[in-house]
Amino acid sequence: MQLRPFEPADDAALISWLRTPEELYIFTGPRLTFPLDSAQLDEIRADATLTPFTATVDGAAVGHIELVSTGEARARIARVLVDPERQGQGLGEQLLRAVLGEARERGIRRLTLRVVPTNARAIALYEKLGFVLTGTEEGMNLMELRAG
Ligand SMILES: CC(C)(COP(=O)(O)OP(=O)(O)OC[C@H]1O[C@@H](n2cnc3c(N)ncnc32)[C@H](O)[C@@H]1OP(=O)(O)O)[C@@H](O)C(=O)NCCC(=O)NCCS
C-alpha cells in the first residue's frame, strides 16, 4: 500500500466508489452533495488545511484518505474509503497504518476522527489501531489516538 497526492485523474475512481447518497454520507458527512463531482473534489484539493491521498496497490487506486491540520502537532483523519469491491480484505487496516506513518513523519502527536455511530466496521478498525471514543459531536462519535 502506497499513499500519493490525490489528483484530478483519481476523481473518476473515487466518484464510482460512492454509489449512493448514504455511502457518500458515511464517507464525508453532510459536507458534500451526491452525486460527487470534480468541482467538489477541486474544492478539497484547494483547501490548504487538507492533505488528501489516493492509496494504491501495485499502482492501482484502491482507496482515499485525508489528513486535516487542526493545530500544533495535531490532525484529524477524514474521508476514509476503500474501493467497495475490495473492502473486507485488510486494505482498510493498511490504509490507516499508512496514514499513521504519514502523520508520524509530520510530527503529529494527537490524531482525532469523527465516525457515524452506526458504522461498526469502521469503529472496530479504529479501535484495533488504538483509537478511543472521547465523546460525540453533531451526532458523530469522536475518537482520538495519542502518540506514545
Ligand atoms: C471502513 C473501511 C475503510 C474498512 O476497510 P476494509 O478494507 O473494509 O477493512 P479491513 O478488511 O482492513 O478490516 C479491518 C478491521 O475492520 C473490521 N471489520 C472489517 N470488516 C468488518 C465487518 N464486516 N464487520 C465488522 N467489522 C469489520 C475488523 O476489525 C477488521 O479487523 P479484523 O480483520 O482483524 O477483524 C471500509 O470498509 C470502507 O471504505 N467503508 C465505507 C466508508 C467508511 O465507512 N469510511 C469510514 C468513515 S469514518
The ligand as an SDF file (V2000), in Angstrom:
LIG
                    3D

 48 50  0  0  0  0  0  0  0  0999 V2000
  -14.2490    1.2390    6.9200 C   0  0  0  0  0  0  0  0  0  0  0  0
  -13.3250    0.7080    5.8000 C   0  0  0  0  0  0  0  0  0  0  0  0
  -12.3160    1.8010    5.4340 C   0  0  0  0  0  0  0  0  0  0  0  0
  -12.5760   -0.5030    6.3610 C   0  0  0  0  0  0  0  0  0  0  0  0
  -11.7650   -1.0310    5.3220 O   0  0  0  0  0  0  0  0  0  0  0  0
  -11.8070   -2.6030    4.9630 P   0  0  0  0  0  0  0  0  0  0  0  0
  -10.7670   -2.8260    3.9310 O   0  0  0  0  0  0  0  0  0  0  0  0
  -13.1990   -2.9720    4.6690 O   0  0  0  0  0  0  0  0  0  0  0  0
  -11.3830   -3.2150    6.3930 O   0  0  0  0  0  0  0  0  0  0  0  0
  -10.3080   -4.3560    6.6860 P   0  0  0  0  0  0  0  0  0  0  0  0
  -10.5710   -5.5110    5.7770 O   0  0  0  0  0  0  0  0  0  0  0  0
   -8.9420   -3.7520    6.6840 O   0  0  0  0  0  0  0  0  0  0  0  0
  -10.7160   -4.7390    8.1530 O   0  0  0  0  0  0  0  0  0  0  0  0
  -10.0950   -4.1020    9.2380 C   0  0  0  0  0  0  0  0  0  0  0  0
  -10.9130   -4.3070   10.5010 C   0  0  0  0  0  0  0  0  0  0  0  0
  -12.1990   -3.7280   10.2950 O   0  0  0  0  0  0  0  0  0  0  0  0
  -13.1560   -4.5050   10.9980 C   0  0  0  0  0  0  0  0  0  0  0  0
  -14.0850   -5.1010   10.0230 N   0  0  0  0  0  0  0  0  0  0  0  0
  -13.8890   -5.3700    8.7050 C   0  0  0  0  0  0  0  0  0  0  0  0
  -14.9960   -5.8540    8.1410 N   0  0  0  0  0  0  0  0  0  0  0  0
  -15.9410   -5.8690    9.1100 C   0  0  0  0  0  0  0  0  0  0  0  0
  -17.3080   -6.2240    9.1440 C   0  0  0  0  0  0  0  0  0  0  0  0
  -17.9460   -6.6750    8.0540 N   0  0  0  0  0  0  0  0  0  0  0  0
  -17.9700   -6.0770   10.3230 N   0  0  0  0  0  0  0  0  0  0  0  0
  -17.3550   -5.6040   11.4270 C   0  0  0  0  0  0  0  0  0  0  0  0
  -16.0440   -5.2410   11.4400 N   0  0  0  0  0  0  0  0  0  0  0  0
  -15.3550   -5.3840   10.3050 C   0  0  0  0  0  0  0  0  0  0  0  0
  -12.4080   -5.5500   11.7310 C   0  0  0  0  0  0  0  0  0  0  0  0
  -11.9800   -5.0030   12.9850 O   0  0  0  0  0  0  0  0  0  0  0  0
  -11.2030   -5.7440   10.8570 C   0  0  0  0  0  0  0  0  0  0  0  0
  -10.1470   -6.3170   11.5370 O   0  0  0  0  0  0  0  0  0  0  0  0
  -10.0200   -7.9570   11.5540 P   0  0  0  0  0  0  0  0  0  0  0  0
   -9.9940   -8.3890   10.1150 O   0  0  0  0  0  0  0  0  0  0  0  0
   -8.7420   -8.1930   12.2870 O   0  0  0  0  0  0  0  0  0  0  0  0
  -11.2420   -8.4440   12.2720 O   0  0  0  0  0  0  0  0  0  0  0  0
  -14.1170    0.2770    4.5400 C   0  0  0  0  0  0  0  0  0  0  0  0
  -14.9730   -0.7630    4.8680 O   0  0  0  0  0  0  0  0  0  0  0  0
  -14.8800    1.3950    3.8600 C   0  0  0  0  0  0  0  0  0  0  0  0
  -14.3640    2.0850    2.9900 O   0  0  0  0  0  0  0  0  0  0  0  0
  -16.1640    1.5540    4.2560 N   0  0  0  0  0  0  0  0  0  0  0  0
  -17.0310    2.5810    3.6580 C   0  0  0  0  0  0  0  0  0  0  0  0
  -16.6040    4.0000    4.0300 C   0  0  0  0  0  0  0  0  0  0  0  0
  -16.4400    4.1910    5.5240 C   0  0  0  0  0  0  0  0  0  0  0  0
  -17.1600    3.6340    6.3270 O   0  0  0  0  0  0  0  0  0  0  0  0
  -15.4570    5.0300    5.8690 N   0  0  0  0  0  0  0  0  0  0  0  0
  -15.1780    5.3990    7.2460 C   0  0  0  0  0  0  0  0  0  0  0  0
  -15.7360    6.7440    7.5030 C   0  0  0  0  0  0  0  0  0  0  0  0
  -15.3160    7.3170    9.1590 S   0  0  0  0  0  0  0  0  0  0  0  0
  1  2  1  0
  2  3  1  0
  2  4  1  0
  2 36  1  0
  4  5  1  0
  5  6  1  0
  6  7  2  0
  6  8  1  0
  6  9  1  0
  9 10  1  0
 10 11  2  0
 10 12  1  0
 10 13  1  0
 13 14  1  0
 14 15  1  0
 15 16  1  0
 15 30  1  0
 16 17  1  0
 17 18  1  0
 17 28  1  0
 18 19  1  0
 18 27  1  0
 19 20  2  0
 20 21  1  0
 21 22  1  0
 21 27  2  0
 22 23  1  0
 22 24  2  0
 24 25  1  0
 25 26  2  0
 26 27  1  0
 28 29  1  0
 28 30  1  0
 30 31  1  0
 31 32  1  0
 32 33  2  0
 32 34  1  0
 32 35  1  0
 36 37  1  0
 36 38  1  0
 38 39  2  0
 38 40  1  0
 40 41  1  0
 41 42  1  0
 42 43  1  0
 43 44  2  0
 43 45  1  0
 45 46  1  0
 46 47  1  0
 47 48  1  0
M  END
$$$$
